Amino acid sequence: MTLPFLIDDETWRVIQPLLAAAHSGPERVDDRRVLSGICHVLMTGSPWAALPSAYGPPTTIYNRYVRWKDRPVWRKMVRAIEAAGTAPDVATALAQNRRRRAST
């Protein structure tokens, strides 16, 4: 199953440097794919376990969400997307759903 990235090229150019700067350690799976998976869950309200496989393992997507949501990088991503005006729906989803619970 192939799904389009929910993070378009222009928005990714804004976000990618923030994620790269926040990362240390071994190489991770594709941040853009993971962030698209997070956005899919936040925008559709679907359970993490029902995430389409094209975004990667639901556990990976959820764990990354948990690590990012309360760190400065999350707020920086939201602010950068809002300032760029490239993806208001993504910025809204990220801003309004920072506290989404694992139970969904």
URMOFEN-V908776 format. One record per residue. OMEGA is omega as a letter, one per 30 degrees, with the letter a starting at -180 (* if undefined). Layout:
OMEGA
OMEGA
This chain:
l
l
l
l
l
l
a
a
a
l
l
l
l
a
a
l
l
a
l
a
a
a
l
a
a
l
a
l
a
a
a
l
l
a
l
l
l
l
l
a
a
a
a
a
a
l
l
a
a
a
l
a
l
l
a
a
a
l
l
a
a
a
l
l
a
a
a
a
a
l
l
a
a
l
l
l
a
a
a
l
l
a
a
a
a
a
a
l
l
l
l
l
a
a
a
a
a
a
l
a
a
a
a
*
